[in-house]
Amino acid sequence: GKAAFGEEVGVLLCDVSDAGSLATMARQTRLVLSCVGPYRFLGEPVVQACVENGASCIDISGEPQFLEGMYLKYNEKAAEKGVYIVGSCGFDSIPADMGVLYTRDKLKGTLTAVESFLSVKSGPEGVCIHDGTWKSAVYGLADEDNLKKLRKKIGYAPVPVVGAKLKKRGFLFYNQEFKEYCIPFMGSDGSVVKRTQRYLHTELQETPVQYGAYATVGGLGSVIKLMFAGMLFLLLVKFNFGRKLLTKYPEFFSGGRFTKEGPTQKQMDGTSFTMTFFGEGYSEGQDPQNGKPNVKICTEVKGPEPGYIATPIAMVQAAVSLLEDAASLPKQGGVYSPGAAFSKTKLIDRLNKRGVEFSVISKPEV
């Protein structure tokens, strides 16, 4: 039933190393919000308890190996139990995944390709991210080979390329629109969007959208700093002792960007993000299998500080959508990416009302 606001909310203690406590928790709820990162070490017991005890589960993981591993292991069982396991419902990767769907829905015609550019603006206090995210990155990069093996095991159906093929950009390039240098975005956005597009294509026969994710890094000075940090990181991450150093001294190796304490209130107040989407496609009546794209559109998703403010907003609204827009969810349970689970729900409207705002910047031009 619905608890009235102001009612006492009980506290249930549970521990990921105690399966019994997780089962007890899962049996008492319809939906668990799981915030136990790095998920590769702590996430699975929660998913397992939820699936076995008939509760749905949402997490904020940005770790493709965890997300896709859970799909491989629990998708069928979740479908049997009629529960929804929806990963990556934080800043990774709701803005990107829902942003691509928003762009598609705003283009009159067929969207075939989109690139997103993430810019994070910080105030005078600078920007800072918690050490848990740093650890996830360290272990994720160290383990890329296993991600490849996992994808082989899942045996994904290839997603057809519709429309002109989206060019892959280099490791570093100058973007005229922003007058800044950009790099490929290292997070889970690309892999999450791909899973959504595959699902919408295979299950709902929708035209799949090609996607590239990038981040702006600023001027030449920032680029040089980033190159040095990046090379050091990639060198150390390959060795056990290197990973120990990286995880022990996050602040040192990230130039103060990642700390064990996370950001101060002032840093959070001064930070915001903008994700800009440049889409192209074919106007109504044009065949996307033929000829060059003839329409463009630009949209954006804006929001507050990503890690501590935008992420909880995204997660909670995803949870509300799962509970309140139940009729618009996929017909059967399973392990889903956010776009696959929420494409037909009111999630974007809900986010818009809470400060993660989706808008069209330039109308589709032919």
N, C-alpha and C positions, 0 to 999 in steps of 0.2 A: 504493500500500500504506500501512499504518499505521506511522508512525514511533513507536518506543518512547519513553517519556518519558526525558529525559536524553540523548537522541541530539543530536548537533550539528544545529542548524537553520541552514541556509545563509542568507546574505543576498544577495538579488538587488537590484541597484540599477536602478530604472527611473524615467523622467521623463515627466510628462504631455505634454511638448512633443516627445518622441521616440517616435513610433509604433512603431518597430522594437523598442525596449526593452520597451514594453508588450506587444507581441505575444509576445515571447520569454517574458515572465513568464506571460502567460495560457496559453501552450501547456504550461507545466510544472505546472499545478495544476488541481484541479477547482473551486476556489472562491476568489475574490478578495474581500477586505474592503477597500472603498474609503473612505478617510478624507480625501479631498482637497477641503476646502471653501474658499471658496464654490463650490458645485458648478456654478452657472451659468457660471462661468469655467473650471473645471478638471475637471468631472466626466465630460463626455461621452467624451473619448478613452479612458478606462478602460472604460466600458460598451461602446464600440465594439470595443476589443481583445478583451474577454471574449466578446462575441457572435461575432465573426469566428473566434475560435480555440477555441471550444467550452468556455469556462469559465463557471461561474455567478458572480454578483457580488452582494454585499450592500453597501448604503451607509447612512450615518446622516444623509442630507440632510433638512432641514426646509423645503425650497424647492419649493412646489407646481409652479412653472413648470418646474423641472428634472425633477421626478418625472414629470409628465404629458407633458412633451416627450419624455422617453425612451420612454414608453409609445407615443406616436405613431410615433416613428422606428424602434424596435427590437422591438416586441412580436411582429410576424409572423416576423421573422428569428430571434428567440430561440426561438420555437416550433419553427421548422424545424430549428434546431440542437439542440433539446432541452435548452436551458439556462434557468436561472431567474435573472432580474434582479429583486432585491427591494430597493426603496428604503425610506427612512425607518425603518430598523431600530434607531434609538437612542431616546433619551428622546422625540424626535419620531419615530415616533408609536406606538411599541409599547404603552406603558401605555394610551393612549386606545383604540387599535384593538383590541387583545386584551382590554382592559377591557370594551368594549361586548359582545364575543363571550362573555366570561365571564359577564357580567350576564344575557345572553340564555340561556345554558346553565343558569344557576342558577334562572331563573324557571320554575316549573311552569306551562306555558301558552305564550302568545305575547307576547314583548316587542315593543312597537311604537314606543316612544320612550324616549330616555334623555338626560339632561343630565349633563355632568361638570364638577366644580369642582376646579381645581388650586390647592393651597396649598403654597407653598415656605417652610419654616421655616428661619431661619438662627440661628446662635449669636451670641455677643457680637462676633465678628469681622465679622459681616455676610456678605453674599452677593456673589459676583463671577462674571462670565462672560467667556469669551474673546472677543476682538475679531473673530474669524472669524464668530461667530454674529451679532454686531452688523452686520458688513458684509453678511451675507446678508439681514438685515432691511432695511437701507438700500436695497439694490438691488431687493429683492423689492417693497417698497412703491412704489418709483419706477416700477416696470414693470407695474403692475396691468393696464393696458390690454392689454398683450401676452398676459397670462394669459387674459383674456377671448377674445381672438382665437384663441389656441391651443385653448381648449375648444370654440369653434365648429368649428374644423378637425377635431377629434377626432369631433365630432358625437355626444356621449354620448346614449344612450337615457335618457329621463327615468326616475327611480326613482319608482314609484307610492307614494303616501302611504297606508299602511294604519293603521287605528285613528284615534283623535282626532288632529287636526293639532297638532303641537308649536308652541307660541307662541314667536315670536322675542322675546327680551327687549331692553330698551333698552341704550344704550351704557353706562349706569351704573345699578346698582340695589342695593338693600339686601337681603341674604339673611338671613332669620330663623334658618335652621338654624345658620349660622356666626356670626351677629351681626357680619357684616362687609359692606363694600361689594364688589361684584363687577363685572367688565367682561368683554366677549367675549374669549376667548383668541385672541391674534393669530397663533399658530403654525399649523402645517400639519395639526393633528389633524382639524379639520372636513373638509378636502378628502380626507384619507387614508381616514377612516372612510366617507365617502360612496362612494369608489371600491370599498372592500371590500364595502359593502352592495350596490352595483350588481352587482358580480361574483357574489356569493353568490345574489342574486336571479335574474340572467339565466342563470347557468350551473348553479346547483344548486336553483333554484326555492325558495329559502328566503325567509321573510317579511322584507322589508327593514325596518331599524330607523331611525327618524328620530333625529337627533343634534344637540345643541347643546353647544359647548365654552366654558367660562367659567373665569376665574381670580379668586381672592379678592385684594383689594388692601389690606384693613385698614380703619382708621377714617378719619374725615374729613380729618385731617392728611395722611395718605398720598394721599388722593384729590386734594387740592388740588395737592400736589407733582406727582403723576402728570399732572394736567390740563395744568399749565404745560409740563412736559417733552414731553408728547404734542403739544401745539400747536406748540411750537418745532420738534419733529422733523418734523411733517407739513408745516410751512411750508418747511423747508430741503430736504426730500427731493425736492421738485418741481423744484429747480434744480441744474444741474450744479455750480456753485460751492458750493451748500449741501451737496451730497453729498460734495464734497471735504472740506469742513469737518467734517462728521459722521464721515467715515472717518478723518480725520487726528487728531481729538481725541475718541476714543470716551469716555474717562473723564469729560471735562468735560460732554459733552452727555447722558450717562446718569447723572449724579450719582454717579460712581464705581462704577456697577454693571458696566460693561464696561471691561476694561483690555487692553492689548497683552500683558501677562504672563499673564493668566488668574488663577484663584484660588490663594491660598496653601494649604498642607496644612491649616493650622488652620481656614481658612474652609471647606474641603471637609468636614473632620471634623464641623463644627458644622451642616452643611446637610442637609436631607432634604426629601422631597416626599410629599404625599398627594394622590391624585386620587380624589374621591368621586363615585360614579355613582348618580343617582336615576332609576330606571327605572319605567315603567308599562306595563301591558299587560292581557291578557285571560286569565282562568283557562281551564283545559282545558274544552272543550265550549262556550265562549262564542265567538261569531263576531266577529272583530276588525273586520269591515266594518259592524258593527251596534252601536249603543249606546255607552255610555261605558266607558273602561277601568275594570276592577274589581280589578286587583291592582297592588301597588307593591312595589318591592324596592330595597334600598340596598346597594351593594358598594363596596369600595375597593381601590386599588392603592397600596401604600406602598413607598418605596425610599430609598436614600441620595442624596447630592448628584447632581442630574440630569446635568450636562454631562460630568463626568470619571469618575464612579463608576457611575451607573446606565446611562449610554449604552454604555460598553464591555461591561457585563454583558449588556445587551439584545442588542447586536450579536453577541457571541460565542455566546450561547445560540441566537440565530436561525441562526447559521452551523452549530452543532452539529445543530440540528433539520433543516436543509437536507440535511446529510450523512447523519445517522443515521435520520431519520424519512422517508426518501425515498419509501417506499411510500405515505405519507399525504399527499404533496404533490399539487397539481393534476395531472391526467393528462398535460397537455402543458406544455412550457416556455413562457416568455413573460415579460413585464414585469408584476410583481405588486406590490400593496400587501401589508404583512405579514399582515393578517387573511385575505386571499385565499389567500396561499401557505400559511399555517400553521394555519388554523382546525381542521384535522383532526390536527395533530401534537401532540407532547407539550410544545410550547413553554412553555405556562403552568406545567406541573409543573417544568420545568427552571428557569424564572425563580424560582418559589417557593423552590426549594432554594438559590438563589444570592443571596437578599436583596431581590429585587423581588417583593413578596408580594401575592397576590390573595386577598381574603376577602369573605365575605358579612357585612355589618354588621347589617342587619335582614332577617329572613326574609320572603319574599313574604307580604304581608298582603292578604287579600281585603277 
